[in-house]
Amino acid sequence: MRDLRYDPAVDAAYVTLGAPIADGGVARTVPVDLPDGISGELFLDFDEDGHLLGVEILGASALLRPVLLRGR
């Protein structure tokens, strides 16, 4: 299951991969270096076993296609 949540007030999105993440389920957050000229920020959330749980996207309107953000 994948779920995309978008908050236009802060232009942030979160993509959950798999089951919803329980409180305290994220053991490590890793920033992703984007190429020069690309606006926004990405962070990968992992559980204690190193499995990817989700992706936080700041500046989402610059990084994601508008069709993904509509109706969110």
PQR file of N, CA, C, O and H, with PARSE charges and radii, in Angstrom:
ATOM      1  N   MET A   1       0.837  -1.164   0.000 -0.4000 1.5000
ATOM      2  CA  MET A   1       0.000   0.000   0.000 -0.0000 2.0000
ATOM      3  C   MET A   1       0.891   1.238   0.000  0.5500 1.7000
ATOM      4  O   MET A   1       1.927   1.268   0.664 -0.5500 1.4000
ATOM      5  N   ARG A   2       0.482   2.251  -0.745 -0.4000 1.5000
ATOM      6  CA  ARG A   2       1.171   3.536  -0.743 -0.0000 2.0000
ATOM      7  C   ARG A   2       0.138   4.616  -0.497  0.5500 1.7000
ATOM      8  O   ARG A   2      -0.992   4.524  -0.974 -0.5500 1.4000
ATOM      9  H   ARG A   2      -0.360   2.227  -1.284  0.4000 1.0000
ATOM     10  N   ASP A   3       0.525   5.637   0.246 -0.4000 1.5000
ATOM     11  CA  ASP A   3      -0.383   6.729   0.560 -0.0000 2.0000
ATOM     12  C   ASP A   3       0.394   8.029   0.435  0.5500 1.7000
ATOM     13  O   ASP A   3       1.499   8.149   0.964 -0.5500 1.4000
ATOM     14  H   ASP A   3       1.443   5.712   0.634  0.4000 1.0000
ATOM     15  N   LEU A   4      -0.183   9.007  -0.268 -0.4000 1.5000
ATOM     16  CA  LEU A   4       0.429  10.330  -0.396 -0.0000 2.0000
ATOM     17  C   LEU A   4      -0.461  11.327   0.308  0.5500 1.7000
ATOM     18  O   LEU A   4      -1.639  11.466  -0.020 -0.5500 1.4000
ATOM     19  H   LEU A   4      -1.081   8.909  -0.698  0.4000 1.0000
ATOM     20  N   ARG A   5       0.106  12.020   1.277 -0.4000 1.5000
ATOM     21  CA  ARG A   5      -0.606  13.100   1.968 -0.0000 2.0000
ATOM     22  C   ARG A   5       0.108  14.402   1.630  0.5500 1.7000
ATOM     23  O   ARG A   5       1.338  14.464   1.638 -0.5500 1.4000
ATOM     24  H   ARG A   5       1.063  11.907   1.544  0.4000 1.0000
ATOM     25  N   TYR A   6      -0.672  15.446   1.332 -0.4000 1.5000
ATOM     26  CA  TYR A   6      -0.102  16.743   0.960 -0.0000 2.0000
ATOM     27  C   TYR A   6      -0.756  17.830   1.786  0.5500 1.7000
ATOM     28  O   TYR A   6      -1.978  17.870   1.925 -0.5500 1.4000
ATOM     29  H   TYR A   6      -1.671  15.395   1.325  0.4000 1.0000
ATOM     30  N   ASP A   7       0.076  18.723   2.339 -0.4000 1.5000
ATOM     31  CA  ASP A   7      -0.408  19.874   3.099 -0.0000 2.0000
ATOM     32  C   ASP A   7      -0.002  21.125   2.339  0.5500 1.7000
ATOM     33  O   ASP A   7       1.153  21.543   2.412 -0.5500 1.4000
ATOM     34  H   ASP A   7       1.069  18.691   2.225  0.4000 1.0000
ATOM     35  N   PRO A   8      -0.946  21.738   1.600 -0.5600 1.5000
ATOM     36  CA  PRO A   8      -0.597  22.914   0.803  0.2800 2.0000
ATOM     37  C   PRO A   8      -0.195  24.127   1.639  0.5500 1.7000
ATOM     38  O   PRO A   8       0.510  25.010   1.149 -0.5500 1.4000
ATOM     39  N   ALA A   9      -0.637  24.179   2.894 -0.4000 1.5000
ATOM     40  CA  ALA A   9      -0.291  25.319   3.751 -0.0000 2.0000
ATOM     41  C   ALA A   9       1.213  25.415   3.971  0.5500 1.7000
ATOM     42  O   ALA A   9       1.751  26.513   4.110 -0.5500 1.4000
ATOM     43  H   ALA A   9      -1.209  23.463   3.292  0.4000 1.0000
ATOM     44  N   VAL A  10       1.893  24.274   4.001 -0.4000 1.5000
ATOM     45  CA  VAL A  10       3.349  24.267   4.203 -0.0000 2.0000
ATOM     46  C   VAL A  10       4.088  23.661   3.011  0.5500 1.7000
ATOM     47  O   VAL A  10       5.308  23.500   3.045 -0.5500 1.4000
ATOM     48  H   VAL A  10       1.456  23.382   3.887  0.4000 1.0000
ATOM     49  N   ASP A  11       3.333  23.323   1.945 -0.4000 1.5000
ATOM     50  CA  ASP A  11       3.886  22.743   0.715 -0.0000 2.0000
ATOM     51  C   ASP A  11       4.754  21.525   1.025  0.5500 1.7000
ATOM     52  O   ASP A  11       5.883  21.403   0.550 -0.5500 1.4000
ATOM     53  H   ASP A  11       2.342  23.453   1.917  0.4000 1.0000
ATOM     54  N   ALA A  12       4.194  20.631   1.835 -0.4000 1.5000
ATOM     55  CA  ALA A  12       4.912  19.413   2.226 -0.0000 2.0000
ATOM     56  C   ALA A  12       4.046  18.192   1.922  0.5500 1.7000
ATOM     57  O   ALA A  12       2.823  18.220   2.062 -0.5500 1.4000
ATOM     58  H   ALA A  12       3.276  20.730   2.222  0.4000 1.0000
ATOM     59  N   ALA A  13       4.714  17.125   1.503 -0.4000 1.5000
ATOM     60  CA  ALA A  13       4.018  15.870   1.224 -0.0000 2.0000
ATOM     61  C   ALA A  13       4.740  14.743   1.949  0.5500 1.7000
ATOM     62  O   ALA A  13       5.925  14.835   2.272 -0.5500 1.4000
ATOM     63  H   ALA A  13       5.707  17.102   1.389  0.4000 1.0000
ATOM     64  N   TYR A  14       3.987  13.682   2.193 -0.4000 1.5000
ATOM     65  CA  TYR A  14       4.580  12.496   2.790 -0.0000 2.0000
ATOM     66  C   TYR A  14       4.026  11.278   2.072  0.5500 1.7000
ATOM     67  O   TYR A  14       2.812  11.116   1.948 -0.5500 1.4000
ATOM     68  H   TYR A  14       3.025  13.607   1.932  0.4000 1.0000
ATOM     69  N   VAL A  15       4.918  10.430   1.604 -0.4000 1.5000
ATOM     70  CA  VAL A  15       4.545   9.185   0.943 -0.0000 2.0000
ATOM     71  C   VAL A  15       4.860   8.046   1.906  0.5500 1.7000
ATOM     72  O   VAL A  15       6.017   7.825   2.263 -0.5500 1.4000
ATOM     73  H   VAL A  15       5.904  10.561   1.705  0.4000 1.0000
ATOM     74  N   THR A  16       3.825   7.330   2.320 -0.4000 1.5000
ATOM     75  CA  THR A  16       3.992   6.174   3.190 -0.0000 2.0000
ATOM     76  C   THR A  16       4.051   4.928   2.317  0.5500 1.7000
ATOM     77  O   THR A  16       3.206   4.733   1.443 -0.5500 1.4000
ATOM     78  H   THR A  16       2.885   7.509   2.029  0.4000 1.0000
ATOM     79  N   LEU A  17       5.049   4.089   2.556 -0.4000 1.5000
ATOM     80  CA  LEU A  17       5.214   2.837   1.813 -0.0000 2.0000
ATOM     81  C   LEU A  17       4.850   1.698   2.746  0.5500 1.7000
ATOM     82  O   LEU A  17       5.484   1.536   3.789 -0.5500 1.4000
ATOM     83  H   LEU A  17       5.736   4.247   3.266  0.4000 1.0000
ATOM     84  N   GLY A  18       3.860   0.914   2.404 -0.4000 1.5000
ATOM     85  CA  GLY A  18       3.443  -0.181   3.266 -0.0000 2.0000
ATOM     86  C   GLY A  18       2.395   0.271   4.258  0.5500 1.7000
ATOM     87  O   GLY A  18       1.615   1.184   3.984 -0.5500 1.4000
ATOM     88  H   GLY A  18       3.345   1.045   1.557  0.4000 1.0000
ATOM     89  N   ALA A  19       2.383  -0.364   5.398 -0.4000 1.5000
ATOM     90  CA  ALA A  19       1.392  -0.089   6.437 -0.0000 2.0000
ATOM     91  C   ALA A  19       1.631   1.291   7.043  0.5500 1.7000
ATOM     92  O   ALA A  19       2.746   1.810   6.984 -0.5500 1.4000
ATOM     93  H   ALA A  19       3.016  -1.105   5.621  0.4000 1.0000
ATOM     94  N   PRO A  20       0.584   1.890   7.628 -0.5600 1.5000
ATOM     95  CA  PRO A  20       0.781   3.156   8.328  0.2800 2.0000
ATOM     96  C   PRO A  20       1.894   3.034   9.372  0.5500 1.7000
ATOM     97  O   PRO A  20       2.086   1.979   9.976 -0.5500 1.4000
ATOM     98  N   ILE A  21       2.615   4.125   9.568 -0.4000 1.5000
ATOM     99  CA  ILE A  21       3.757   4.126  10.491 -0.0000 2.0000
ATOM    100  C   ILE A  21       3.260   4.415  11.910  0.5500 1.7000
ATOM    101  O   ILE A  21       2.609   5.429  12.157 -0.5500 1.4000
ATOM    102  H   ILE A  21       2.459   4.983   9.077  0.4000 1.0000
ATOM    103  N   ALA A  22       3.573   3.524  12.818 -0.4000 1.5000
ATOM    104  CA  ALA A  22       3.179   3.697  14.213 -0.0000 2.0000
ATOM    105  C   ALA A  22       4.031   4.791  14.868  0.5500 1.7000
ATOM    106  O   ALA A  22       5.148   5.066  14.429 -0.5500 1.4000
ATOM    107  H   ALA A  22       4.102   2.699  12.617  0.4000 1.0000
ATOM    108  N   ASP A  23       3.495   5.401  15.911 -0.4000 1.5000
ATOM    109  CA  ASP A  23       4.282   6.371  16.680 -0.0000 2.0000
ATOM    110  C   ASP A  23       5.569   5.712  17.130  0.5500 1.7000
ATOM    111  O   ASP A  23       5.546   4.610  17.677 -0.5500 1.4000
ATOM    112  H   ASP A  23       2.588   5.178  16.268  0.4000 1.0000
ATOM    113  N   GLY A  24       6.691   6.375  16.907 -0.4000 1.5000
ATOM    114  CA  GLY A  24       7.984   5.841  17.294 -0.0000 2.0000
ATOM    115  C   GLY A  24       8.526   4.814  16.307  0.5500 1.7000
ATOM    116  O   GLY A  24       9.576   4.220  16.552 -0.5500 1.4000
ATOM    117  H   GLY A  24       6.710   7.270  16.463  0.4000 1.0000
ATOM    118  N   GLY A  25       7.824   4.594  15.191 -0.4000 1.5000
ATOM    119  CA  GLY A  25       8.236   3.586  14.223 -0.0000 2.0000
ATOM    120  C   GLY A  25       9.432   3.982  13.369  0.5500 1.7000
ATOM    121  O   GLY A  25      10.127   3.128  12.817 -0.5500 1.4000
ATOM    122  H   GLY A  25       6.971   5.077  14.991  0.4000 1.0000
ATOM    123  N   VAL A  26       9.662   5.286  13.267 -0.4000 1.5000
ATOM    124  CA  VAL A  26      10.816   5.753  12.479 -0.0000 2.0000
ATOM    125  C   VAL A  26      12.045   5.761  13.373  0.5500 1.7000
ATOM    126  O   VAL A  26      12.092   6.465  14.381 -0.5500 1.4000
ATOM    127  H   VAL A  26       9.098   5.979  13.715  0.4000 1.0000
ATOM    128  N   ALA A  27      13.037   4.969  12.990 -0.4000 1.5000
ATOM    129  CA  ALA A  27      14.268   4.886  13.774 -0.0000 2.0000
ATOM    130  C   ALA A  27      15.340   5.824  13.238  0.5500 1.7000
ATOM    131  O   ALA A  27      16.226   6.252  13.978 -0.5500 1.4000
ATOM    132  H   ALA A  27      12.998   4.397  12.171  0.4000 1.0000
ATOM    133  N   ARG A  28      15.256   6.140  11.949 -0.4000 1.5000
ATOM    134  CA  ARG A  28      16.300   6.976  11.343 -0.0000 2.0000
ATOM    135  C   ARG A  28      15.717   7.749  10.167  0.5500 1.7000
ATOM    136  O   ARG A  28      14.984   7.193   9.348 -0.5500 1.4000
ATOM    137  H   ARG A  28      14.536   5.792  11.348  0.4000 1.0000
ATOM    138  N   THR A  29      16.047   9.037  10.088 -0.4000 1.5000
ATOM    139  CA  THR A  29      15.666   9.892   8.974 -0.0000 2.0000
ATOM    140  C   THR A  29      16.935  10.347   8.283  0.5500 1.7000
ATOM    141  O   THR A  29      17.851  10.866   8.921 -0.5500 1.4000
ATOM    142  H   THR A  29      16.642   9.489  10.753  0.4000 1.0000
ATOM    143  N   VAL A  30      16.983  10.147   6.966 -0.4000 1.5000
ATOM    144  CA  VAL A  30      18.182  10.449   6.191 -0.0000 2.0000
ATOM    145  C   VAL A  30      17.848  11.495   5.134  0.5500 1.7000
ATOM    146  O   VAL A  30      16.955  11.278   4.315 -0.5500 1.4000
ATOM    147  H   VAL A  30      16.239   9.726   6.448  0.4000 1.0000
ATOM    148  N   PRO A  31      18.557  12.636   5.139 -0.5600 1.5000
ATOM    149  CA  PRO A  31      18.326  13.635   4.086  0.2800 2.0000
ATOM    150  C   PRO A  31      18.924  13.152   2.764  0.5500 1.7000
ATOM    151  O   PRO A  31      19.932  12.446   2.745 -0.5500 1.4000
ATOM    152  N   VAL A  32      18.287  13.544   1.664 -0.4000 1.5000
ATOM    153  CA  VAL A  32      18.750  13.184   0.325 -0.0000 2.0000
ATOM    154  C   VAL A  32      19.292  14.443  -0.349  0.5500 1.7000
ATOM    155  O   VAL A  32      18.617  15.472  -0.387 -0.5500 1.4000
ATOM    156  H   VAL A  32      17.468  14.118   1.679  0.4000 1.0000
ATOM    157  N   ASP A  33      20.498  14.357  -0.873 -0.4000 1.5000
ATOM    158  CA  ASP A  33      21.070  15.476  -1.617 -0.0000 2.0000
ATOM    159  C   ASP A  33      20.459  15.509  -3.006  0.5500 1.7000
ATOM    160  O   ASP A  33      20.555  14.542  -3.761 -0.5500 1.4000
ATOM    161  H   ASP A  33      21.046  13.521  -0.842  0.4000 1.0000
ATOM    162  N   LEU A  34      19.830  16.632  -3.336 -0.4000 1.5000
ATOM    163  CA  LEU A  34      19.239  16.796  -4.658 -0.0000 2.0000
ATOM    164  C   LEU A  34      20.254  17.444  -5.599  0.5500 1.7000
ATOM    165  O   LEU A  34      21.152  18.155  -5.149 -0.5500 1.4000
ATOM    166  H   LEU A  34      19.752  17.417  -2.723  0.4000 1.0000
ATOM    167  N   PRO A  35      20.116  17.203  -6.894 -0.5600 1.5000
ATOM    168  CA  PRO A  35      21.035  17.807  -7.858  0.2800 2.0000
ATOM    169  C   PRO A  35      20.936  19.332  -7.846  0.5500 1.7000
ATOM    170  O   PRO A  35      19.898  19.892  -7.493 -0.5500 1.4000
ATOM    171  N   ASP A  36      22.014  19.991  -8.230 -0.4000 1.5000
ATOM    172  CA  ASP A  36      21.991  21.452  -8.333 -0.0000 2.0000
ATOM    173  C   ASP A  36      20.842  21.890  -9.225  0.5500 1.7000
ATOM    174  O   ASP A  36      20.548  21.264 -10.243 -0.5500 1.4000
ATOM    175  H   ASP A  36      22.857  19.537  -8.517  0.4000 1.0000
ATOM    176  N   GLY A  37      20.203  22.968  -8.824 -0.4000 1.5000
ATOM    177  CA  GLY A  37      19.109  23.521  -9.609 -0.0000 2.0000
ATOM    178  C   GLY A  37      17.750  22.921  -9.311  0.5500 1.7000
ATOM    179  O   GLY A  37      16.747  23.360  -9.875 -0.5500 1.4000
ATOM    180  H   GLY A  37      20.441  23.477  -7.997  0.4000 1.0000
ATOM    181  N   ILE A  38      17.694  21.923  -8.434 -0.4000 1.5000
ATOM    182  CA  ILE A  38      16.416  21.310  -8.043 -0.0000 2.0000
ATOM    183  C   ILE A  38      16.018  21.865  -6.683  0.5500 1.7000
ATOM    184  O   ILE A  38      16.764  21.755  -5.710 -0.5500 1.4000
ATOM    185  H   ILE A  38      18.508  21.567  -7.976  0.4000 1.0000
ATOM    186  N   SER A  39      14.820  22.467  -6.630 -0.4000 1.5000
ATOM    187  CA  SER A  39      14.324  23.043  -5.377 -0.0000 2.0000
ATOM    188  C   SER A  39      13.644  21.975  -4.543  0.5500 1.7000
ATOM    189  O   SER A  39      13.130  20.991  -5.074 -0.5500 1.4000
ATOM    190  H   SER A  39      14.214  22.556  -7.421  0.4000 1.0000
ATOM    191  N   GLY A  40      13.644  22.171  -3.254 -0.4000 1.5000
ATOM    192  CA  GLY A  40      12.951  21.286  -2.339 -0.0000 2.0000
ATOM    193  C   GLY A  40      13.914  20.448  -1.518  0.5500 1.7000
ATOM    194  O   GLY A  40      15.133  20.530  -1.668 -0.5500 1.4000
ATOM    195  H   GLY A  40      14.062  22.971  -2.822  0.4000 1.0000
ATOM    196  N   GLU A  41      13.326  19.640  -0.643 -0.4000 1.5000
ATOM    197  CA  GLU A  41      14.105  18.764   0.223 -0.0000 2.0000
ATOM    198  C   GLU A  41      13.411  17.411   0.321  0.5500 1.7000
ATOM    199  O   GLU A  41      12.183  17.326   0.335 -0.5500 1.4000
ATOM    200  H   GLU A  41      12.336  19.574  -0.521  0.4000 1.0000
ATOM    201  N   LEU A  42      14.217  16.358   0.389 -0.4000 1.5000
ATOM    202  CA  LEU A  42      13.709  15.000   0.566 -0.0000 2.0000
ATOM    203  C   LEU A  42      14.342  14.369   1.793  0.5500 1.7000
ATOM    204  O   LEU A  42      15.525  14.569   2.070 -0.5500 1.4000
ATOM    205  H   LEU A  42      15.214  16.426   0.377  0.4000 1.0000
ATOM    206  N   PHE A  43      13.536  13.599   2.528 -0.4000 1.5000
ATOM    207  CA  PHE A  43      14.018  12.867   3.688 -0.0000 2.0000
ATOM    208  C   PHE A  43      13.447  11.460   3.634  0.5500 1.7000
ATOM    209  O   PHE A  43      12.250  11.284   3.408 -0.5500 1.4000
ATOM    210  H   PHE A  43      12.575  13.437   2.302  0.4000 1.0000
ATOM    211  N   LEU A  44      14.286  10.462   3.839 -0.4000 1.5000
ATOM    212  CA  LEU A  44      13.865   9.070   3.848 -0.0000 2.0000
ATOM    213  C   LEU A  44      13.759   8.590   5.289  0.5500 1.7000
ATOM    214  O   LEU A  44      14.680   8.789   6.080 -0.5500 1.4000
ATOM    215  H   LEU A  44      15.258  10.605   4.023  0.4000 1.0000
ATOM    216  N   ASP A  45      12.650   7.963   5.630 -0.4000 1.5000
ATOM    217  CA  ASP A  45      12.426   7.432   6.973 -0.0000 2.0000
ATOM    218  C   ASP A  45      12.566   5.908   6.952  0.5500 1.7000
ATOM    219  O   ASP A  45      11.956   5.232   6.124 -0.5500 1.4000
ATOM    220  H   ASP A  45      11.901   7.801   4.987  0.4000 1.0000
ATOM    221  N   PHE A  46      13.376   5.375   7.871 -0.4000 1.5000
ATOM    222  CA  PHE A  46      13.642   3.943   7.970 -0.0000 2.0000
ATOM    223  C   PHE A  46      13.236   3.417   9.344  0.5500 1.7000
ATOM    224  O   PHE A  46      13.251   4.147  10.335 -0.5500 1.4000
ATOM    225  H   PHE A  46      13.873   5.924   8.543  0.4000 1.0000
ATOM    226  N   ASP A  47      12.873   2.133   9.382 -0.4000 1.5000
ATOM    227  CA  ASP A  47      12.608   1.498  10.670 -0.0000 2.0000
ATOM    228  C   ASP A  47      13.918   0.966  11.246  0.5500 1.7000
ATOM    229  O   ASP A  47      14.978   1.133  10.645 -0.5500 1.4000
ATOM    230  H   ASP A  47      12.860   1.540   8.577  0.4000 1.0000
ATOM    231  N   GLU A  48      13.843   0.331  12.400 -0.4000 1.5000
ATOM    232  CA  GLU A  48      15.058  -0.143  13.088 -0.0000 2.0000
ATOM    233  C   GLU A  48      15.779  -1.253  12.327  0.5500 1.7000
ATOM    234  O   GLU A  48      16.959  -1.506  12.569 -0.5500 1.4000
ATOM    235  H   GLU A  48      12.981   0.195  12.889  0.4000 1.0000
ATOM    236  N   ASP A  49      15.068  -1.921  11.401 -0.4000 1.5000
ATOM    237  CA  ASP A  49      15.687  -2.979  10.598 -0.0000 2.0000
ATOM    238  C   ASP A  49      16.227  -2.473   9.264  0.5500 1.7000
ATOM    239  O   ASP A  49      16.726  -3.253   8.452 -0.5500 1.4000
ATOM    240  H   ASP A  49      14.109  -1.715  11.205  0.4000 1.0000
ATOM    241  N   GLY A  50      16.124  -1.163   9.044 -0.4000 1.5000
ATOM    242  CA  GLY A  50      16.638  -0.579   7.810 -0.0000 2.0000
ATOM    243  C   GLY A  50      15.667  -0.598   6.649  0.5500 1.7000
ATOM    244  O   GLY A  50      16.063  -0.338   5.513 -0.5500 1.4000
ATOM    245  H   GLY A  50      15.719  -0.530   9.703  0.4000 1.0000
ATOM    246  N   HIS A  51      14.392  -0.901   6.907 -0.4000 1.5000
ATOM    247  CA  HIS A  51      13.381  -0.894   5.848 -0.0000 2.0000
ATOM    248  C   HIS A  51      12.854   0.525   5.649  0.5500 1.7000
ATOM    249  O   HIS A  51      12.603   1.250   6.612 -0.5500 1.4000
ATOM    250  H   HIS A  51      14.070  -1.112   7.830  0.4000 1.0000
ATOM    251  N   LEU A  52      12.692   0.904   4.392 -0.4000 1.5000
ATOM    252  CA  LEU A  52      12.171   2.230   4.056 -0.0000 2.0000
ATOM    253  C   LEU A  52      10.683   2.275   4.381  0.5500 1.7000
ATOM    254  O   LEU A  52       9.904   1.449   3.904 -0.5500 1.4000
ATOM    255  H   LEU A  52      12.896   0.316   3.610  0.4000 1.0000
ATOM    256  N   LEU A  53      10.299   3.254   5.201 -0.4000 1.5000
ATOM    257  CA  LEU A  53       8.909   3.409   5.615 -0.0000 2.0000
ATOM    258  C   LEU A  53       8.187   4.487   4.833  0.5500 1.7000
ATOM    259  O   LEU A  53       7.009   4.351   4.504 -0.5500 1.4000
ATOM    260  H   LEU A  53      10.932   3.925   5.589  0.4000 1.0000
ATOM    261  N   GLY A  54       8.916   5.572   4.536 -0.4000 1.5000
ATOM    262  CA  GLY A  54       8.263   6.690   3.872 -0.0000 2.0000
ATOM    263  C   GLY A  54       9.250   7.748   3.429  0.5500 1.7000
ATOM    264  O   GLY A  54      10.437   7.710   3.755 -0.5500 1.4000
ATOM    265  H   GLY A  54       9.873   5.682   4.803  0.4000 1.0000
ATOM    266  N   VAL A  55       8.711   8.701   2.666 -0.4000 1.5000
ATOM    267  CA  VAL A  55       9.505   9.794   2.117 -0.0000 2.0000
ATOM    268  C   VAL A  55       8.799  11.110   2.426  0.5500 1.7000
ATOM    269  O   VAL A  55       7.631  11.286   2.078 -0.5500 1.4000
ATOM    270  H   VAL A  55       7.748   8.732   2.401  0.4000 1.0000
ATOM    271  N   GLU A  56       9.499  12.027   3.073 -0.4000 1.5000
ATOM    272  CA  GLU A  56       8.985  13.366   3.326 -0.0000 2.0000
ATOM    273  C   GLU A  56       9.514  14.288   2.242  0.5500 1.7000
ATOM    274  O   GLU A  56      10.700  14.252   1.914 -0.5500 1.4000
ATOM    275  H   GLU A  56      10.447  11.884   3.356  0.4000 1.0000
ATOM    276  N   ILE A  57       8.635  15.115   1.684 -0.4000 1.5000
ATOM    277  CA  ILE A  57       8.996  16.007   0.590 -0.0000 2.0000
ATOM    278  C   ILE A  57       8.621  17.426   0.976  0.5500 1.7000
ATOM    279  O   ILE A  57       7.441  17.757   1.089 -0.5500 1.4000
ATOM    280  H   ILE A  57       7.672  15.145   1.951  0.4000 1.0000
ATOM    281  N   LEU A  58       9.624  18.258   1.175 -0.4000 1.5000
ATOM    282  CA  LEU A  58       9.403  19.673   1.466 -0.0000 2.0000
ATOM    283  C   LEU A  58       9.610  20.447   0.174  0.5500 1.7000
ATOM    284  O   LEU A  58      10.538  20.167  -0.586 -0.5500 1.4000
ATOM    285  H   LEU A  58      10.583  17.990   1.083  0.4000 1.0000
ATOM    286  N   GLY A  59       8.733  21.431  -0.072 -0.4000 1.5000
ATOM    287  CA  GLY A  59       8.746  22.095  -1.373 -0.0000 2.0000
ATOM    288  C   GLY A  59       8.137  21.171  -2.413  0.5500 1.7000
ATOM    289  O   GLY A  59       8.594  21.107  -3.554 -0.5500 1.4000
ATOM    290  H   GLY A  59       7.980  21.658   0.545  0.4000 1.0000
ATOM    291  N   ALA A  60       7.095  20.455  -1.998 -0.4000 1.5000
ATOM    292  CA  ALA A  60       6.502  19.400  -2.819 -0.0000 2.0000
ATOM    293  C   ALA A  60       6.002  19.901  -4.165  0.5500 1.7000
ATOM    294  O   ALA A  60       6.090  19.177  -5.157 -0.5500 1.4000
ATOM    295  H   ALA A  60       6.723  20.507  -1.071  0.4000 1.0000
ATOM    296  N   SER A  61       5.479  21.120  -4.225 -0.4000 1.5000
ATOM    297  CA  SER A  61       4.935  21.615  -5.492 -0.0000 2.0000
ATOM    298  C   SER A  61       6.019  21.799  -6.545  0.5500 1.7000
ATOM    299  O   SER A  61       5.718  21.827  -7.738 -0.5500 1.4000
ATOM    300  H   SER A  61       5.407  21.708  -3.419  0.4000 1.0000
ATOM    301  N   ALA A  62       7.270  21.926  -6.126 -0.4000 1.5000
ATOM    302  CA  ALA A  62       8.379  22.046  -7.077 -0.0000 2.0000
ATOM    303  C   ALA A  62       8.905  20.675  -7.496  0.5500 1.7000
ATOM    304  O   ALA A  62       9.497  20.545  -8.568 -0.5500 1.4000
ATOM    305  H   ALA A  62       7.515  21.903  -5.156  0.4000 1.0000
ATOM    306  N   LEU A  63       8.699  19.658  -6.670 -0.4000 1.5000
ATOM    307  CA  LEU A  63       9.265  18.329  -6.934 -0.0000 2.0000
ATOM    308  C   LEU A  63       8.277  17.319  -7.515  0.5500 1.7000
ATOM    309  O   LEU A  63       8.679  16.391  -8.217 -0.5500 1.4000
ATOM    310  H   LEU A  63       8.218  19.764  -5.800  0.4000 1.0000
ATOM    311  N   LEU A  64       6.994  17.495  -7.227 -0.4000 1.5000
ATOM    312  CA  LEU A  64       5.992  16.534  -7.682 -0.0000 2.0000
ATOM    313  C   LEU A  64       5.113  17.130  -8.775  0.5500 1.7000
ATOM    314  O   LEU A  64       4.876  18.338  -8.808 -0.5500 1.4000
ATOM    315  H   LEU A  64       6.668  18.249  -6.657  0.4000 1.0000
ATOM    316  N   ARG A  65       4.642  16.284  -9.652 -0.4000 1.5000
ATOM    317  CA  ARG A  65       3.730  16.732 -10.700 -0.0000 2.0000
ATOM    318  C   ARG A  65       2.424  17.191 -10.060  0.5500 1.7000
ATOM    319  O   ARG A  65       1.954  16.584  -9.098 -0.5500 1.4000
ATOM    320  H   ARG A  65       4.834  15.303  -9.626  0.4000 1.0000
ATOM    321  N   PRO A  66       1.834  18.270 -10.598 -0.5600 1.5000
ATOM    322  CA  PRO A  66       0.592  18.812 -10.021  0.2800 2.0000
ATOM    323  C   PRO A  66      -0.529  17.781  -9.895  0.5500 1.7000
ATOM    324  O   PRO A  66      -1.301  17.840  -8.937 -0.5500 1.4000
ATOM    325  N   VAL A  67      -0.641  16.850 -10.820 -0.4000 1.5000
ATOM    326  CA  VAL A  67      -1.701  15.850 -10.764 -0.0000 2.0000
ATOM    327  C   VAL A  67      -1.608  15.011  -9.484  0.5500 1.7000
ATOM    328  O   VAL A  67      -2.628  14.522  -8.999 -0.5500 1.4000
ATOM    329  H   VAL A  67      -0.014  16.801 -11.598  0.4000 1.0000
ATOM    330  N   LEU A  68      -0.428  14.841  -8.942 -0.4000 1.5000
ATOM    331  CA  LEU A  68      -0.266  14.081  -7.697 -0.0000 2.0000
ATOM    332  C   LEU A  68      -0.767  14.860  -6.481  0.5500 1.7000
ATOM    333  O   LEU A  68      -1.158  14.264  -5.477 -0.5500 1.4000
ATOM    334  H   LEU A  68       0.401  15.238  -9.336  0.4000 1.0000
ATOM    335  N   LEU A  69      -0.756  16.181  -6.571 -0.4000 1.5000
ATOM    336  CA  LEU A  69      -1.115  17.015  -5.426 -0.0000 2.0000
ATOM    337  C   LEU A  69      -2.576  17.448  -5.426  0.5500 1.7000
ATOM    338  O   LEU A  69      -3.093  17.870  -4.392 -0.5500 1.4000
ATOM    339  H   LEU A  69      -0.439  16.665  -7.387  0.4000 1.0000
ATOM    340  N   ARG A  70      -3.244  17.350  -6.565 -0.4000 1.5000
ATOM    341  CA  ARG A  70      -4.654  17.763  -6.658 -0.0000 2.0000
ATOM    342  C   ARG A  70      -5.531  16.891  -5.785  0.5500 1.7000
ATOM    343  O   ARG A  70      -5.375  15.672  -5.718 -0.5500 1.4000
ATOM    344  H   ARG A  70      -2.824  17.006  -7.405  0.4000 1.0000
ATOM    345  N   GLY A  71      -6.458  17.559  -5.119 -0.4000 1.5000
ATOM    346  CA  GLY A  71      -7.445  16.835  -4.327 -0.0000 2.0000
ATOM    347  C   GLY A  71      -6.884  16.213  -3.057  0.5500 1.7000
ATOM    348  O   GLY A  71      -7.512  15.333  -2.469 -0.5500 1.4000
ATOM    349  H   GLY A  71      -6.585  18.549  -5.173  0.4000 1.0000
ATOM    350  N   ARG A  72      -5.741  16.647  -2.642 -0.4000 1.5000
ATOM    351  CA  ARG A  72      -5.131  16.089  -1.429 -0.0000 2.0000
ATOM    352  C   ARG A  72      -5.409  16.993  -0.255  0.5500 1.7000
ATOM    353  O   ARG A  72      -4.981  16.702   0.862 -0.5500 1.4000
ATOM    354  H   ARG A  72      -5.231  17.362  -3.120  0.4000 1.0000
TER
END
